[in-house]
Amino acid sequence: MPFERTERAAPMAAALAFGVLAVLGAVAPPARRVVAAETPPARDYLAIVAAYADTMIDHGRDVYGAESSPLFAEALDRRSLRMLEGDALERAAAAQRDEWGIRPHDRMLAGANPQHCLNLYQILYALSDVTGQPRYADEADRSLRFFFERCQSPATGLLYWGEHAGWDFRTEKPIDKSAGNIHEFYRPWVLGDRSWRLAPEPCRRFALGLWEHQIGDHGTGDFSRHARIDAHGPDTEAPYARHGGFYIETWATAYEKTGEEIFLRAIESVVDGLERARLHEGGMLAGGSKTRGSRKAYDVSLAVSLGNAAPKVPPELAARLREVASTNDRVFAAAHAGAGKAGAANLWSNAYGAGAPAAGANAWMLRYRQVGGDPFRRAVLRVAEAYRDREVDLSQPVWPGTMGSVILLMLNAHELTGEAKYLGAADAAARKAVELFLGDGSPLPKASHVHDHYEAVTNGDTLMMALLRLWQLQNRPDRKLALVFTDR
């Protein structure tokens, strides 16, 4: 069914009708500290998340250019609820990397990028589960189906998404900007099964494209995290472990869906290359190129990806993936053997190249859920304690995604210990986040606490997903929602 363009009067009416402004105005001011000193009135986080989802569905779609589509906009004016233009666009575009940590060529001000909006899609599917309203999942399905069927390179099968690329709403073409033709995963694509149901052949072409056009040397498994989208042009000089993990998850799902042996060969090649680097080249690449880059002894994100992929491949390869993941676990355990408190530096910065520790700890929790183990448990709790008793440092722009990661970290600590103090800290962090990013009544979170537009690249979707997860634990603790942490 084609996406229909409709005129909508008074954009803020949707949020008002849902009652989000009443929710925001009816509670006591948020605590200044992450720690909750007393029990404040309950807050309806579900209403806040649903208002965000409703607004994106009703006002955040592609109604620009010659053809409308169900894709979601990356950046919006939080009052007009339209894509940025005029003075608002100039102000947003003027934000410098050293001001808030976003590189200009990683922004999608002209259109869409589903990897930047991955947690929005997760929220939509979860809301259908929570509310019983199928429209949320239906709208997510329509958007993803359109993207996979229309926004794929015919030459390589790679998609216009990820760290640098996107789809322009006004030109109906890839976004034309610096680095806009580079394919690089931004997050692991955790909606692989859903995507295959919606668009099986484009998903198959994409998985093949990752092998044929992203991996520069099929014999050694070497690759670059960057590859050309519109033509064959892979390299071999930047085989980052986390990216290899994302490819392996993609190929494992493709093998599970098709049974094609080429995807097993792709997995084996990249795993062998990463293991060779770990054993003989000084460790796995963490930054830069093979010749001048920094290396590390383990990668938890890779281990998580291998754990996710193992059940989808034949037993012999599955055992290989689990052993490689276990090797990373052992090195992690040795590196985190100390019992000291986690450091306080950079707790609130999520800028490029300086991720907040909360996100790393949440990735460790993913691995803990796969295999257990005291090293992961202790490490997660150390980081949780580093945040639990600290005020948010607002001396530099704070992203909504950073606060979302802190909320999720507190919920993870509560899962590990059952201690109420962590659930209280999660609620206090959530209240502070609502104050910082939603306190003016708009249903869309600010791009940072000092940047007044909405922009997906600062992970407002992570904050909203965290609020939904917190609501679920506060109101329906026995119910499980399919919400996966993706900022790893």
C-alpha positions as CSV (number, residue, x, y, z in Angstrom):
1,M,0.0,0.0,0.0
2,P,1.6,3.4,-1.0
3,F,2.2,6.0,1.6
4,E,-0.4,8.7,1.4
5,R,0.4,12.3,1.8
6,T,-2.1,14.0,4.2
7,E,-2.3,17.6,5.5
8,R,-2.2,17.7,9.3
9,A,-3.2,20.9,11.1
10,A,-1.7,21.9,14.4
11,P,1.1,19.3,14.7
12,M,1.3,19.6,18.5
13,A,-2.3,18.5,18.8
14,A,-1.3,14.9,18.6
15,A,0.8,15.1,21.7
16,L,-1.7,17.3,23.5
17,A,-4.5,14.8,22.7
18,F,-2.4,12.0,24.1
19,G,-1.9,13.9,27.3
20,V,1.9,14.0,27.3
21,L,1.9,17.7,28.3
22,A,-0.3,16.9,31.3
23,V,2.1,14.1,32.2
24,L,5.1,16.4,32.1
25,G,3.4,19.1,34.1
26,A,1.8,17.1,36.8
27,V,4.9,15.8,38.6
28,A,7.4,17.2,41.0
29,P,10.6,18.6,39.6
30,P,13.2,15.9,38.8
31,A,15.8,15.2,41.3
32,R,19.2,17.0,40.8
33,R,21.1,13.8,41.4
34,V,20.8,10.4,39.8
35,V,20.2,8.9,43.3
36,A,16.6,9.1,44.4
37,A,16.4,10.4,48.0
38,E,12.7,9.8,48.3
39,T,9.9,8.2,46.4
40,P,8.3,10.8,44.1
41,P,4.9,10.5,42.4
42,A,4.8,7.8,39.8
43,R,5.5,9.0,36.2
44,D,3.7,7.5,33.2
45,Y,6.7,6.8,31.0
46,L,4.5,4.8,28.7
47,A,2.6,7.9,27.8
48,I,5.8,9.8,27.0
49,V,7.1,7.0,24.8
50,A,3.8,6.5,23.0
51,A,3.6,10.3,22.3
52,Y,7.0,10.1,20.8
53,A,6.0,7.1,18.6
54,D,2.7,8.7,17.6
55,T,4.4,11.9,16.6
56,M,7.0,10.1,14.5
57,I,4.3,8.1,12.8
58,D,2.0,11.1,12.2
59,H,4.4,13.9,11.5
60,G,7.9,12.5,11.1
61,R,7.5,10.8,7.8
62,D,8.7,11.5,4.3
63,V,6.1,13.9,2.9
64,Y,8.7,15.9,0.9
65,G,9.8,15.9,-2.7
66,A,7.9,14.3,-5.6
67,E,7.2,11.0,-3.8
68,S,6.1,10.4,-0.3
69,S,7.2,7.3,1.6
70,P,6.9,5.7,5.1
71,L,10.5,6.4,6.0
72,F,11.2,8.3,9.2
73,A,13.1,11.6,9.2
74,E,16.4,11.8,10.9
75,A,16.1,15.4,12.0
76,L,13.0,17.5,12.9
77,D,12.0,20.8,14.3
78,R,10.5,20.0,17.6
79,R,7.7,22.6,17.3
80,S,6.7,22.5,13.7
81,L,7.4,18.8,13.5
82,R,8.8,19.2,10.0
83,M,12.3,18.6,8.6
84,L,14.7,21.4,9.4
85,E,14.7,24.3,7.0
86,G,15.6,28.0,7.0
87,D,16.9,29.4,10.3
88,A,16.4,26.1,12.1
89,L,18.4,24.2,9.6
90,E,21.2,26.8,9.7
91,R,21.4,26.7,13.5
92,A,21.5,22.9,13.5
93,A,24.0,22.6,10.7
94,A,26.3,25.2,12.4
95,A,26.9,22.8,15.4
96,Q,30.5,22.0,15.3
97,R,32.1,18.6,16.1
98,D,34.1,20.0,18.9
99,E,30.9,21.4,20.4
100,W,28.9,18.2,20.7
101,G,31.0,15.4,19.2
102,I,29.1,14.8,15.9
103,R,31.0,14.8,12.7
104,P,29.2,16.7,9.9
105,H,29.4,13.8,7.4
106,D,27.7,11.5,9.9
107,R,24.5,13.6,10.0
108,M,21.4,12.9,7.9
109,L,19.6,16.3,7.9
110,A,18.1,15.6,4.5
111,G,16.3,12.3,5.1
112,A,16.4,8.9,6.6
113,N,18.8,6.2,7.9
114,P,17.1,3.2,9.6
115,Q,20.2,2.2,11.5
116,H,20.2,5.6,13.3
117,C,16.5,4.9,14.0
118,L,16.9,1.2,15.0
119,N,15.6,1.6,18.5
120,L,12.6,3.6,17.2
121,Y,11.6,0.5,15.2
122,Q,12.1,-1.6,18.3
123,I,9.9,0.7,20.3
124,L,7.1,0.5,17.7
125,Y,7.1,-3.3,17.8
126,A,7.1,-3.3,21.6
127,L,4.3,-0.8,21.7
128,S,2.1,-3.0,19.7
129,D,2.8,-5.8,22.2
130,V,2.1,-3.5,25.2
131,T,-0.9,-1.7,23.9
132,G,-2.5,-4.4,21.7
133,Q,-2.6,-1.8,18.9
134,P,-1.2,-3.4,15.7
135,R,-0.7,0.0,14.0
136,Y,2.7,0.6,15.6
137,A,4.1,-2.6,14.2
138,D,2.3,-2.1,10.9
139,E,3.9,1.3,10.4
140,A,7.4,-0.1,11.3
141,D,6.9,-2.9,8.8
142,R,5.8,-0.5,6.0
143,S,8.9,1.7,6.7
144,L,11.4,-1.1,6.7
145,R,9.8,-2.8,3.6
146,F,10.1,0.4,1.7
147,F,13.7,0.9,2.7
148,F,14.9,-2.6,1.8
149,E,13.1,-2.6,-1.5
150,R,13.9,0.9,-2.6
151,C,17.1,2.1,-1.0
152,Q,19.6,-0.6,-2.0
153,S,22.4,-0.2,-4.5
154,P,21.7,-2.3,-7.7
155,A,25.4,-2.6,-8.2
156,T,26.5,-4.1,-4.8
157,G,23.4,-4.9,-2.8
158,L,24.6,-2.6,0.0
159,L,22.1,-0.3,1.6
160,Y,22.2,3.4,2.0
161,W,22.3,3.4,5.8
162,G,24.8,3.1,8.6
163,E,27.5,5.5,9.8
164,H,27.6,7.8,6.8
165,A,24.9,7.2,4.2
166,G,21.1,7.9,4.0
167,W,18.2,8.5,1.8
168,D,17.2,12.0,0.7
169,F,13.5,12.8,1.0
170,R,13.5,15.6,-1.5
171,T,15.6,14.0,-4.3
172,E,14.4,10.4,-3.8
173,K,18.1,9.4,-4.0
174,P,21.0,8.7,-1.7
175,I,21.9,11.7,0.4
176,D,24.5,13.7,-1.5
177,K,27.2,14.7,1.0
178,S,30.7,14.0,2.0
179,A,31.1,10.2,2.7
180,G,27.5,9.6,1.6
181,N,28.6,6.7,-0.6
182,I,30.4,4.8,2.2
183,H,28.9,1.7,3.7
184,E,29.7,1.3,7.4
185,F,27.5,-0.3,10.1
186,Y,26.4,2.1,12.8
187,R,24.8,-0.5,15.0
188,P,24.2,-4.2,14.8
189,W,21.0,-4.8,12.8
190,V,19.0,-6.7,15.4
191,L,15.8,-6.7,13.3
192,G,17.2,-9.3,10.8
193,D,14.5,-11.9,11.3
194,R,11.8,-9.3,10.8
195,S,13.5,-7.8,7.8
196,W,13.8,-11.2,6.1
197,R,10.0,-11.7,6.5
198,L,9.3,-8.3,5.0
199,A,11.8,-8.3,2.1
200,P,13.6,-11.6,1.7
201,E,15.3,-11.0,-1.6
202,P,16.7,-7.6,-0.8
203,C,18.0,-9.1,2.5
204,R,19.7,-11.9,0.6
205,R,21.3,-9.4,-1.8
206,F,22.5,-7.3,1.1
207,A,24.1,-10.3,2.8
208,L,25.8,-11.3,-0.4
209,G,26.9,-7.7,-0.9
210,L,28.6,-7.7,2.5
211,W,30.7,-10.7,1.4
212,E,31.4,-9.7,-2.2
213,H,31.8,-5.9,-1.8
214,Q,32.8,-5.3,1.9
215,I,35.4,-8.0,2.4
216,G,38.5,-7.0,0.5
217,D,40.4,-10.4,0.7
218,H,38.3,-13.5,0.8
219,G,41.3,-15.6,1.5
220,T,42.6,-13.8,4.6
221,G,39.2,-12.4,5.7
222,D,40.7,-8.9,5.8
223,F,38.3,-6.0,5.2
224,S,37.7,-2.4,5.9
225,R,34.8,-1.1,7.9
226,H,34.3,1.2,4.9
227,A,33.2,0.1,1.4
228,R,31.8,1.9,-1.6
229,I,28.0,1.4,-2.0
230,D,27.5,2.2,-5.6
231,A,30.3,0.1,-7.1
232,H,32.8,-2.6,-6.1
233,G,35.5,-1.0,-4.0
234,P,36.4,-2.9,-0.8
235,D,39.6,-2.5,1.1
236,T,41.5,-4.6,3.6
237,E,43.2,-2.1,6.0
238,A,40.6,-1.6,8.7
239,P,39.2,-5.0,9.9
240,Y,37.6,-3.8,13.1
241,A,36.4,-6.6,15.3
242,R,33.0,-5.2,16.2
243,H,32.2,-4.7,12.5
244,G,33.3,-8.3,11.7
245,G,30.8,-9.4,14.4
246,F,28.0,-7.4,12.7
247,Y,28.8,-9.1,9.4
248,I,28.8,-12.5,11.0
249,E,25.4,-12.0,12.5
250,T,24.1,-10.9,9.1
251,W,25.5,-14.0,7.4
252,A,24.3,-16.4,10.1
253,T,20.7,-15.1,9.7
254,A,21.1,-15.4,5.9
255,Y,22.3,-19.0,6.2
256,E,19.4,-19.8,8.5
257,K,17.0,-18.4,6.0
258,T,18.5,-19.8,2.8
259,G,20.8,-22.7,3.6
260,E,23.4,-21.3,1.2
261,E,26.9,-22.4,1.9
262,I,28.5,-19.1,0.8
263,F,27.4,-17.5,4.0
264,L,29.2,-20.1,6.0
265,R,32.3,-19.5,4.0
266,A,32.0,-15.8,4.7
267,I,31.8,-16.4,8.4
268,E,34.7,-18.7,8.5
269,S,36.9,-16.3,6.5
270,V,36.3,-13.3,8.8
271,V,36.5,-15.3,12.0
272,D,39.9,-16.7,10.9
273,G,41.1,-13.3,10.0
274,L,40.2,-11.8,13.3
275,E,41.8,-14.7,15.2
276,R,45.0,-14.4,13.1
277,A,45.2,-10.7,14.1
278,R,44.6,-11.6,17.8
279,L,47.2,-14.3,17.8
280,H,49.9,-13.0,15.5
281,E,49.4,-9.3,14.7
282,G,49.4,-7.8,18.2
283,G,45.6,-8.0,18.8
284,M,42.5,-6.9,17.1
285,L,42.3,-3.5,15.5
286,A,40.6,-0.8,17.6
287,G,41.4,2.3,15.6
288,G,43.2,3.5,12.5
289,S,44.7,1.1,9.9
290,K,46.4,-2.2,10.1
291,T,49.8,-0.6,9.8
292,R,49.4,2.4,12.2
293,G,46.3,1.6,14.2
294,S,45.8,0.8,17.9
295,R,45.0,-2.8,18.9
296,K,43.2,-4.5,21.8
297,A,43.3,-7.9,23.3
298,Y,39.6,-8.6,23.4
299,D,36.3,-7.3,22.0
300,V,33.1,-8.0,23.9
301,S,30.9,-6.7,21.1
302,L,32.4,-9.4,18.8
303,A,31.8,-12.0,21.5
304,V,28.1,-11.0,21.7
305,S,27.8,-11.2,17.9
306,L,29.4,-14.7,17.8
307,G,27.1,-15.8,20.6
308,N,24.1,-14.5,18.6
309,A,25.3,-16.2,15.4
310,A,26.2,-19.6,16.8
311,P,22.6,-21.1,17.1
312,K,22.0,-20.3,13.4
313,V,24.9,-22.2,11.9
314,P,25.9,-25.9,11.8
315,P,27.3,-27.5,15.0
316,E,31.0,-27.5,14.0
317,L,31.0,-23.9,13.0
318,A,28.9,-23.0,16.1
319,A,31.5,-24.6,18.3
320,R,34.2,-22.6,16.6
321,L,32.3,-19.3,17.1
322,R,31.7,-20.1,20.8
323,E,35.4,-20.9,21.4
324,V,36.5,-17.7,19.8
325,A,34.0,-15.8,21.9
326,S,35.2,-17.6,25.1
327,T,38.7,-16.6,24.3
328,N,37.6,-12.9,24.4
329,D,35.8,-13.7,27.7
330,R,38.9,-15.0,29.3
331,V,41.0,-12.0,28.3
332,F,38.2,-9.7,29.6
333,A,38.2,-11.5,32.9
334,A,41.9,-11.0,33.3
335,A,41.7,-7.3,32.3
336,H,38.9,-6.6,34.8
337,A,40.2,-8.7,37.7
338,G,40.7,-5.8,40.0
339,A,38.0,-4.9,42.5
340,G,38.4,-1.1,42.4
341,K,35.7,1.4,41.5
342,A,35.3,2.4,37.9
343,G,36.8,5.8,37.0
344,A,34.7,8.9,36.7
345,A,36.3,10.4,33.6
346,N,34.0,11.0,30.6
347,L,30.9,9.5,32.3
348,W,28.6,11.8,30.4
349,S,30.3,12.2,27.0
350,N,29.1,10.1,24.1
351,A,31.0,12.0,21.4
352,Y,32.7,10.3,18.5
353,G,35.7,8.4,19.8
354,A,34.7,8.9,23.5
355,G,31.8,6.8,24.3
356,A,30.3,6.9,27.8
357,P,31.2,3.9,30.0
358,A,27.5,3.1,30.6
359,A,27.2,1.9,27.0
360,G,30.2,-0.4,27.3
361,A,28.8,-1.8,30.5
362,N,25.5,-2.5,28.8
363,A,27.3,-4.4,26.1
364,W,29.0,-6.5,28.9
365,M,25.5,-7.3,30.2
366,L,24.6,-8.7,26.8
367,R,27.5,-11.1,27.1
368,Y,26.6,-11.9,30.7
369,R,23.1,-12.9,29.6
370,Q,24.7,-15.3,27.1
371,V,27.2,-17.0,29.3
372,G,27.0,-15.7,32.9
373,G,30.2,-15.3,34.8
374,D,31.3,-13.2,37.8
375,P,33.8,-11.0,35.8
376,F,31.0,-9.5,33.7
377,R,28.7,-9.1,36.7
378,R,31.3,-7.4,38.8
379,A,32.4,-5.1,36.0
380,V,28.8,-4.0,35.2
381,L,28.1,-3.3,38.9
382,R,31.4,-1.2,39.2
383,V,30.3,1.0,36.4
384,A,26.8,1.3,37.8
385,E,28.1,2.4,41.1
386,A,30.3,5.1,39.3
387,Y,27.1,6.6,38.0
388,R,24.6,6.0,40.8
389,D,25.8,8.7,43.1
390,R,26.9,11.4,40.6
391,E,25.2,14.5,39.2
392,V,24.9,14.8,35.5
393,D,27.8,16.9,34.2
394,L,26.2,19.6,32.0
395,S,29.4,21.5,31.2
396,Q,29.4,19.9,27.8
397,P,26.4,18.9,25.6
398,V,24.8,15.7,27.0
399,W,23.1,13.4,24.5
400,P,19.7,11.8,25.2
401,G,21.3,8.4,24.3
402,T,23.8,8.8,27.1
403,M,21.0,9.2,29.6
404,G,19.2,6.3,28.1
405,S,22.3,4.1,28.5
406,V,22.6,5.2,32.2
407,I,18.9,4.2,32.8
408,L,19.4,0.8,31.1
409,L,22.6,0.3,33.2
410,M,20.7,0.9,36.4
411,L,18.1,-1.6,35.3
412,N,20.8,-4.1,34.5
413,A,22.3,-3.6,37.9
414,H,18.8,-4.2,39.4
415,E,18.5,-7.4,37.3
416,L,21.8,-8.6,38.7
417,T,21.2,-7.8,42.3
418,G,17.5,-7.3,42.9
419,E,18.4,-4.2,44.9
420,A,15.8,-1.5,45.0
421,K,18.5,1.3,45.0
422,Y,19.2,0.6,41.3
423,L,15.6,0.7,40.3
424,G,15.3,4.0,42.2
425,A,18.4,5.3,40.5
426,A,17.0,4.4,37.1
427,D,13.8,6.3,37.9
428,A,15.8,9.3,39.1
429,A,17.9,9.3,35.9
430,A,14.7,9.0,33.8
431,R,13.2,12.0,35.5
432,K,16.4,14.0,34.9
433,A,16.3,13.0,31.3
434,V,12.7,14.0,30.9
435,E,13.6,17.4,32.4
436,L,16.6,17.9,30.1
437,F,15.2,16.7,26.8
438,L,11.4,16.9,27.0
439,G,10.8,19.5,29.7
440,D,9.4,22.1,27.3
441,G,6.5,19.9,26.3
442,S,7.6,18.7,22.8
443,P,7.1,14.9,22.4
444,L,10.5,14.7,20.6
445,P,13.7,14.7,22.7
446,K,16.3,17.3,22.1
447,A,19.4,16.4,20.1
448,S,21.3,17.3,23.2
449,H,20.4,19.3,26.4
450,V,21.6,22.5,24.6
451,H,20.5,21.7,21.0
452,D,16.8,22.3,20.5
453,H,16.0,20.2,17.4
454,Y,15.5,16.4,17.2
455,E,18.2,14.4,15.6
456,A,18.4,10.6,15.6
457,V,22.2,10.4,15.5
458,T,22.4,11.4,19.2
459,N,20.3,8.4,20.1
460,G,17.1,9.8,21.3
461,D,15.6,6.4,20.4
462,T,17.9,4.8,23.1
463,L,16.4,7.2,25.7
464,M,12.9,6.4,24.7
465,M,13.6,2.7,24.7
466,A,15.0,3.0,28.2
467,L,11.9,4.8,29.4
468,L,9.7,2.0,28.0
469,R,11.9,-0.6,29.6
470,L,11.7,1.2,32.9
471,W,7.9,1.5,32.6
472,Q,7.6,-2.2,32.0
473,L,9.7,-3.1,35.1
474,Q,7.7,-0.6,37.2
475,N,4.2,-1.7,36.0
476,R,4.5,-5.2,34.4
477,P,7.6,-6.8,35.9
478,D,6.7,-10.3,34.8
479,R,6.3,-9.3,31.1
480,K,9.3,-9.4,28.7
481,L,9.6,-6.9,25.9
482,A,11.8,-7.6,22.9
483,L,14.1,-4.6,23.4
484,V,17.8,-5.2,22.7
485,F,20.6,-2.8,23.6
486,T,22.3,-1.8,20.3
487,D,24.8,1.0,21.1
488,R,27.8,-1.3,21.1
